Amino acid sequence: MGLSLLLGFIFMLFVDQVGGGHSHAPPPGVDVEVASGTRHRRHNLTATIGLVVHAAADGLALGAAAGLSKVEVQLIIFLAIMLHKAPAAFGFTSFLIHEGYDKATAKKHLLVFALAAPLAAFLSYFGLVRIMYVVQLPITGVAMLFSAGTFLYVATVHVLNELVQGHTHSPADASARTTAAGSNKLSHLELLLLTTGALLPLTFSILHSH
């Protein structure tokens, strides 16, 4: 259980750090607001990826339950998805608008988020259930925990951080925040050491159990 959760968190850490590249203070002649906006959009893309993975895990669970013909499980998962999907979509869209996206771009992000669950449900129903029978692995549970790890990263590292800091009101503040973002980026060695440190306790616990 802990491994799946941790791998989801580490996955989003790599997406954010490696995929986003290193941020630096804007060079001379570059508008501070433009540089700050670029950084915000990269962070918001991370939020989108995390929520899409989270929604896809919901679809995997629903498709697996349908494939196993467990009506009670199907109903529970369906109700759980329906009850939290609307608030999640509302909060996600509000976050994007808050961060400066225009409505058309926010709708595109929302469309990707909305399609993730049904597409994953079809994939799970027509393929994943057969794999579960062969490998005898609770893939649905693993996917849900992996999703929880990605959601935890997005919530703690990006969404809460951005909402607490809010928008900058002066070029000096924007410059300071952009420079701070650059200093917060990890080098490849630091990223490797952080990942190793996160996985070592779990490795020791597995070895100790044997």
LOKOLMI-76291 format. One record per residue (C-alpha): residue number from 1; residue in one letter; z, x, y. Coordinates in nm, 3 decimals. Each point is the difference from the previous one (the first is absolute). Layout:
# LOKOLMI-76291
<keba pos="NUM" code="a" c3="Z" c1="X" c2="Y"/>
...
# end
This chain:
# LOKOLMI-76291
<keba pos="1" code="m" c3="0.000" c1="0.000" c2="0.000"/>
<keba pos="2" code="g" c3="0.101" c1="0.272" c2="0.245"/>
<keba pos="3" code="l" c3="-0.310" c1="0.207" c2="-0.075"/>
<keba pos="4" code="s" c3="-0.241" c1="-0.282" c2="0.089"/>
<keba pos="5" code="l" c3="0.186" c1="-0.073" c2="0.324"/>
<keba pos="6" code="l" c3="0.007" c1="0.368" c2="0.093"/>
<keba pos="7" code="l" c3="-0.368" c1="0.051" c2="-0.080"/>
<keba pos="8" code="g" c3="-0.093" c1="-0.289" c2="0.230"/>
<keba pos="9" code="f" c3="0.198" c1="0.159" c2="0.283"/>
<keba pos="10" code="i" c3="-0.154" c1="0.344" c2="-0.065"/>
<keba pos="11" code="f" c3="-0.350" c1="-0.150" c2="-0.020"/>
<keba pos="12" code="m" c3="0.031" c1="-0.144" c2="0.350"/>
<keba pos="13" code="l" c3="0.153" c1="0.326" c2="0.124"/>
<keba pos="14" code="f" c3="-0.310" c1="0.188" c2="-0.117"/>
<keba pos="15" code="v" c3="-0.232" c1="-0.264" c2="0.149"/>
<keba pos="16" code="d" c3="0.179" c1="0.027" c2="0.332"/>
<keba pos="17" code="q" c3="0.039" c1="0.378" c2="0.016"/>
<keba pos="18" code="v" c3="-0.315" c1="0.129" c2="-0.171"/>
<keba pos="19" code="g" c3="-0.239" c1="-0.284" c2="0.077"/>
<keba pos="20" code="g" c3="0.112" c1="-0.028" c2="0.360"/>
<keba pos="21" code="g" c3="-0.028" c1="0.367" c2="0.067"/>
<keba pos="22" code="h" c3="0.211" c1="0.189" c2="0.250"/>
<keba pos="23" code="s" c3="0.055" c1="-0.141" c2="0.346"/>
<keba pos="24" code="h" c3="0.030" c1="0.221" c2="0.305"/>
<keba pos="25" code="a" c3="0.054" c1="-0.048" c2="0.367"/>
<keba pos="26" code="p" c3="-0.321" c1="-0.111" c2="0.173"/>
<keba pos="27" code="p" c3="-0.212" c1="0.288" c2="0.129"/>
<keba pos="28" code="p" c3="-0.071" c1="0.039" c2="0.372"/>
<keba pos="29" code="g" c3="-0.237" c1="-0.264" c2="0.130"/>
<keba pos="30" code="v" c3="0.082" c1="-0.254" c2="-0.271"/>
<keba pos="31" code="d" c3="0.168" c1="-0.319" c2="0.115"/>
<keba pos="32" code="v" c3="0.356" c1="-0.019" c2="-0.128"/>
<keba pos="33" code="e" c3="-0.034" c1="-0.374" c2="-0.062"/>
<keba pos="34" code="v" c3="-0.310" c1="0.059" c2="-0.214"/>
<keba pos="35" code="a" c3="0.178" c1="0.264" c2="-0.209"/>
<keba pos="36" code="s" c3="0.304" c1="-0.220" c2="-0.039"/>
<keba pos="37" code="g" c3="-0.218" c1="-0.296" c2="-0.101"/>
<keba pos="38" code="t" c3="-0.174" c1="0.207" c2="-0.267"/>
<keba pos="39" code="r" c3="0.334" c1="0.098" c2="-0.148"/>
<keba pos="40" code="h" c3="0.116" c1="-0.364" c2="-0.003"/>
<keba pos="41" code="r" c3="-0.315" c1="-0.109" c2="-0.184"/>
<keba pos="42" code="r" c3="0.047" c1="0.266" c2="-0.267"/>
<keba pos="43" code="h" c3="0.359" c1="-0.115" c2="-0.053"/>
<keba pos="44" code="n" c3="-0.109" c1="-0.364" c2="-0.009"/>
<keba pos="45" code="l" c3="-0.260" c1="0.084" c2="-0.265"/>
<keba pos="46" code="t" c3="0.286" c1="0.132" c2="-0.212"/>
<keba pos="47" code="a" c3="0.181" c1="-0.330" c2="0.050"/>
<keba pos="48" code="t" c3="-0.314" c1="-0.187" c2="-0.107"/>
<keba pos="49" code="i" c3="-0.040" c1="0.211" c2="-0.315"/>
<keba pos="50" code="g" c3="0.363" c1="-0.051" c2="-0.095"/>
<keba pos="51" code="l" c3="-0.015" c1="-0.377" c2="0.041"/>
<keba pos="52" code="v" c3="-0.333" c1="-0.022" c2="-0.185"/>
<keba pos="53" code="v" c3="0.151" c1="0.190" c2="-0.295"/>
<keba pos="54" code="h" c3="0.301" c1="-0.233" c2="0.016"/>
<keba pos="55" code="a" c3="-0.226" c1="-0.307" c2="-0.004"/>
<keba pos="56" code="a" c3="-0.208" c1="0.143" c2="-0.285"/>
<keba pos="57" code="a" c3="0.313" c1="0.042" c2="-0.210"/>
<keba pos="58" code="d" c3="0.076" c1="-0.370" c2="0.055"/>
<keba pos="59" code="g" c3="-0.347" c1="-0.082" c2="-0.130"/>
<keba pos="60" code="l" c3="0.046" c1="0.227" c2="-0.303"/>
<keba pos="61" code="a" c3="0.321" c1="-0.180" c2="-0.089"/>
<keba pos="62" code="l" c3="-0.160" c1="-0.344" c2="0.036"/>
<keba pos="63" code="g" c3="-0.307" c1="0.094" c2="-0.205"/>
<keba pos="64" code="a" c3="0.210" c1="0.156" c2="-0.275"/>
<keba pos="65" code="a" c3="0.221" c1="-0.309" c2="-0.020"/>
<keba pos="66" code="a" c3="-0.308" c1="-0.224" c2="-0.023"/>
<keba pos="67" code="g" c3="-0.151" c1="0.218" c2="-0.272"/>
<keba pos="68" code="l" c3="0.319" c1="-0.014" c2="-0.206"/>
<keba pos="69" code="s" c3="0.005" c1="-0.383" c2="0.022"/>
<keba pos="70" code="k" c3="0.358" c1="-0.016" c2="0.127"/>
<keba pos="71" code="v" c3="0.003" c1="-0.312" c2="0.215"/>
<keba pos="72" code="e" c3="0.354" c1="0.048" c2="0.127"/>
<keba pos="73" code="v" c3="-0.070" c1="0.358" c2="0.109"/>
<keba pos="74" code="q" c3="-0.327" c1="-0.108" c2="0.161"/>
<keba pos="75" code="l" c3="0.177" c1="-0.266" c2="0.203"/>
<keba pos="76" code="i" c3="0.280" c1="0.231" c2="0.113"/>
<keba pos="77" code="i" c3="-0.237" c1="0.277" c2="0.108"/>
<keba pos="78" code="f" c3="-0.236" c1="-0.247" c2="0.170"/>
<keba pos="79" code="l" c3="0.284" c1="-0.157" c2="0.199"/>
<keba pos="80" code="a" c3="0.140" c1="0.342" c2="0.092"/>
<keba pos="81" code="i" c3="-0.341" c1="0.112" c2="0.127"/>
<keba pos="82" code="m" c3="-0.061" c1="-0.319" c2="0.197"/>
<keba pos="83" code="l" c3="0.344" c1="0.004" c2="0.160"/>
<keba pos="84" code="h" c3="-0.021" c1="0.354" c2="0.133"/>
<keba pos="85" code="k" c3="-0.375" c1="0.044" c2="0.056"/>
<keba pos="86" code="a" c3="-0.019" c1="-0.211" c2="0.318"/>
<keba pos="87" code="p" c3="0.297" c1="0.173" c2="0.171"/>
<keba pos="88" code="a" c3="-0.138" c1="0.338" c2="-0.109"/>
<keba pos="89" code="a" c3="-0.344" c1="-0.079" c2="0.146"/>
<keba pos="90" code="f" c3="0.155" c1="-0.128" c2="0.323"/>
<keba pos="91" code="g" c3="0.221" c1="0.307" c2="0.034"/>
<keba pos="92" code="f" c3="-0.287" c1="0.237" c2="-0.083"/>
<keba pos="93" code="t" c3="-0.230" c1="-0.159" c2="0.258"/>
<keba pos="94" code="s" c3="0.275" c1="-0.003" c2="0.262"/>
<keba pos="95" code="f" c3="0.062" c1="0.369" c2="-0.065"/>
<keba pos="96" code="l" c3="-0.370" c1="0.086" c2="0.045"/>
<keba pos="97" code="i" c3="-0.026" c1="-0.199" c2="0.324"/>
<keba pos="98" code="h" c3="0.322" c1="0.160" c2="0.120"/>
<keba pos="99" code="e" c3="-0.154" c1="0.343" c2="-0.061"/>
<keba pos="100" code="g" c3="-0.308" c1="-0.074" c2="0.210"/>
<keba pos="101" code="y" c3="-0.263" c1="-0.120" c2="-0.246"/>
<keba pos="102" code="d" c3="-0.240" c1="-0.265" c2="0.127"/>
<keba pos="103" code="k" c3="-0.008" c1="-0.330" c2="-0.187"/>
<keba pos="104" code="a" c3="-0.332" c1="0.070" c2="-0.175"/>
<keba pos="105" code="t" c3="0.126" c1="0.328" c2="-0.149"/>
<keba pos="106" code="a" c3="0.332" c1="-0.156" c2="-0.097"/>
<keba pos="107" code="k" c3="-0.190" c1="-0.276" c2="-0.182"/>
<keba pos="108" code="k" c3="-0.192" c1="0.263" c2="-0.201"/>
<keba pos="109" code="h" c3="0.325" c1="0.165" c2="-0.108"/>
<keba pos="110" code="l" c3="0.140" c1="-0.342" c2="-0.086"/>
<keba pos="111" code="l" c3="-0.311" c1="-0.082" c2="-0.207"/>
<keba pos="112" code="v" c3="0.045" c1="0.315" c2="-0.209"/>
<keba pos="113" code="f" c3="0.367" c1="-0.088" c2="-0.046"/>
<keba pos="114" code="a" c3="-0.088" c1="-0.357" c2="-0.103"/>
<keba pos="115" code="l" c3="-0.265" c1="0.107" c2="-0.254"/>
<keba pos="116" code="a" c3="0.221" c1="0.258" c2="-0.173"/>
<keba pos="117" code="a" c3="0.211" c1="-0.245" c2="-0.203"/>
<keba pos="118" code="p" c3="-0.278" c1="-0.225" c2="-0.139"/>
<keba pos="119" code="l" c3="-0.226" c1="0.295" c2="-0.087"/>
<keba pos="120" code="a" c3="0.287" c1="0.177" c2="-0.175"/>
<keba pos="121" code="a" c3="0.083" c1="-0.324" c2="-0.185"/>
<keba pos="122" code="f" c3="-0.356" c1="-0.023" c2="-0.136"/>
<keba pos="123" code="l" c3="0.009" c1="0.368" c2="-0.100"/>
<keba pos="124" code="s" c3="0.334" c1="-0.048" c2="-0.175"/>
<keba pos="125" code="y" c3="-0.103" c1="-0.321" c2="-0.177"/>
<keba pos="126" code="f" c3="-0.331" c1="0.131" c2="-0.135"/>
<keba pos="127" code="g" c3="0.098" c1="0.359" c2="-0.078"/>
<keba pos="128" code="l" c3="0.358" c1="0.107" c2="0.051"/>
<keba pos="129" code="v" c3="0.152" c1="-0.240" c2="-0.254"/>
<keba pos="130" code="r" c3="-0.209" c1="0.154" c2="-0.280"/>
<keba pos="131" code="i" c3="0.115" c1="0.347" c2="0.104"/>
<keba pos="132" code="m" c3="0.363" c1="-0.116" c2="-0.008"/>
<keba pos="133" code="y" c3="-0.042" c1="-0.110" c2="-0.362"/>
<keba pos="134" code="v" c3="-0.150" c1="0.338" c2="-0.096"/>
<keba pos="135" code="v" c3="0.236" c1="0.243" c2="0.176"/>
<keba pos="136" code="q" c3="0.313" c1="-0.218" c2="-0.025"/>
<keba pos="137" code="l" c3="0.092" c1="0.081" c2="0.360"/>
<keba pos="138" code="p" c3="0.141" c1="-0.254" c2="0.250"/>
<keba pos="139" code="i" c3="-0.276" c1="0.070" c2="0.251"/>
<keba pos="140" code="t" c3="0.089" c1="-0.302" c2="0.211"/>
<keba pos="141" code="g" c3="0.355" c1="0.120" c2="0.057"/>
<keba pos="142" code="v" c3="-0.118" c1="0.353" c2="0.073"/>
<keba pos="143" code="a" c3="-0.253" c1="-0.131" c2="0.254"/>
<keba pos="144" code="m" c3="0.262" c1="-0.214" c2="0.174"/>
<keba pos="145" code="l" c3="0.242" c1="0.293" c2="0.029"/>
<keba pos="146" code="f" c3="-0.278" c1="0.231" c2="0.124"/>
<keba pos="147" code="s" c3="-0.083" c1="-0.265" c2="0.258"/>
<keba pos="148" code="a" c3="0.364" c1="-0.019" c2="0.105"/>
<keba pos="149" code="g" c3="-0.004" c1="0.376" c2="0.060"/>
<keba pos="150" code="t" c3="-0.306" c1="-0.023" c2="0.226"/>
<keba pos="151" code="f" c3="0.153" c1="-0.292" c2="0.189"/>
<keba pos="152" code="l" c3="0.327" c1="0.192" c2="0.043"/>
<keba pos="153" code="y" c3="-0.187" c1="0.295" c2="0.151"/>
<keba pos="154" code="v" c3="-0.197" c1="-0.215" c2="0.243"/>
<keba pos="155" code="a" c3="0.308" c1="-0.194" c2="0.107"/>
<keba pos="156" code="t" c3="0.228" c1="0.299" c2="0.054"/>
<keba pos="157" code="v" c3="-0.243" c1="0.261" c2="0.132"/>
<keba pos="158" code="h" c3="-0.247" c1="-0.204" c2="0.205"/>
<keba pos="159" code="v" c3="0.073" c1="-0.363" c2="0.073"/>
<keba pos="160" code="l" c3="0.367" c1="0.028" c2="0.094"/>
<keba pos="161" code="n" c3="-0.058" c1="0.328" c2="0.183"/>
<keba pos="162" code="e" c3="-0.285" c1="-0.141" c2="0.209"/>
<keba pos="163" code="l" c3="0.180" c1="-0.325" c2="0.082"/>
<keba pos="164" code="v" c3="0.319" c1="0.182" c2="0.105"/>
<keba pos="165" code="q" c3="-0.185" c1="0.245" c2="0.224"/>
<keba pos="166" code="g" c3="-0.231" c1="-0.266" c2="0.145"/>
<keba pos="167" code="h" c3="-0.288" c1="0.073" c2="0.235"/>
<keba pos="168" code="t" c3="0.010" c1="0.288" c2="0.244"/>
<keba pos="169" code="h" c3="0.003" c1="-0.087" c2="0.366"/>
<keba pos="170" code="s" c3="-0.105" c1="0.329" c2="0.157"/>
<keba pos="171" code="p" c3="-0.241" c1="0.286" c2="-0.077"/>
<keba pos="172" code="a" c3="0.297" c1="0.238" c2="-0.027"/>
<keba pos="173" code="d" c3="0.161" c1="-0.216" c2="-0.268"/>
<keba pos="174" code="a" c3="-0.330" c1="-0.032" c2="-0.187"/>
<keba pos="175" code="s" c3="-0.051" c1="0.377" c2="0.012"/>
<keba pos="176" code="a" c3="0.351" c1="0.061" c2="-0.131"/>
<keba pos="177" code="r" c3="-0.048" c1="-0.245" c2="-0.287"/>
<keba pos="178" code="t" c3="-0.340" c1="0.143" c2="-0.093"/>
<keba pos="179" code="t" c3="0.142" c1="0.353" c2="-0.001"/>
<keba pos="180" code="a" c3="0.296" c1="-0.118" c2="-0.208"/>
<keba pos="181" code="a" c3="-0.238" c1="-0.158" c2="-0.250"/>
<keba pos="182" code="g" c3="-0.176" c1="0.332" c2="-0.038"/>
<keba pos="183" code="s" c3="0.327" c1="0.183" c2="-0.063"/>
<keba pos="184" code="n" c3="0.102" c1="-0.258" c2="-0.261"/>
<keba pos="185" code="k" c3="-0.305" c1="0.068" c2="-0.217"/>
<keba pos="186" code="l" c3="0.088" c1="0.202" c2="-0.308"/>
<keba pos="187" code="s" c3="-0.188" c1="0.307" c2="-0.117"/>
<keba pos="188" code="h" c3="-0.144" c1="0.001" c2="-0.352"/>
<keba pos="189" code="l" c3="0.284" c1="0.227" c2="-0.116"/>
<keba pos="190" code="e" c3="0.265" c1="-0.227" c2="0.152"/>
<keba pos="191" code="l" c3="-0.166" c1="-0.302" c2="-0.160"/>
<keba pos="192" code="l" c3="0.000" c1="0.174" c2="-0.339"/>
<keba pos="193" code="l" c3="0.366" c1="0.101" c2="0.033"/>
<keba pos="194" code="l" c3="0.099" c1="-0.353" c2="0.106"/>
<keba pos="195" code="t" c3="-0.181" c1="-0.154" c2="-0.297"/>
<keba pos="196" code="t" c3="0.149" c1="0.253" c2="-0.241"/>
<keba pos="197" code="g" c3="0.349" c1="-0.065" c2="0.134"/>
<keba pos="198" code="a" c3="-0.046" c1="-0.374" c2="-0.042"/>
<keba pos="199" code="l" c3="-0.117" c1="0.030" c2="-0.360"/>
<keba pos="200" code="l" c3="0.243" c1="0.269" c2="-0.120"/>
<keba pos="201" code="p" c3="0.309" c1="-0.225" c2="-0.035"/>
<keba pos="202" code="l" c3="-0.203" c1="-0.249" c2="-0.203"/>
<keba pos="203" code="t" c3="-0.133" c1="0.282" c2="-0.219"/>
<keba pos="204" code="f" c3="0.351" c1="0.132" c2="-0.062"/>
<keba pos="205" code="s" c3="0.126" c1="-0.348" c2="-0.089"/>
<keba pos="206" code="i" c3="-0.281" c1="-0.044" c2="-0.255"/>
<keba pos="207" code="l" c3="0.066" c1="0.342" c2="-0.154"/>
<keba pos="208" code="h" c3="0.373" c1="-0.068" c2="-0.010"/>
<keba pos="209" code="s" c3="-0.054" c1="-0.332" c2="-0.181"/>
<keba pos="210" code="h" c3="-0.186" c1="0.185" c2="-0.276"/>
# end
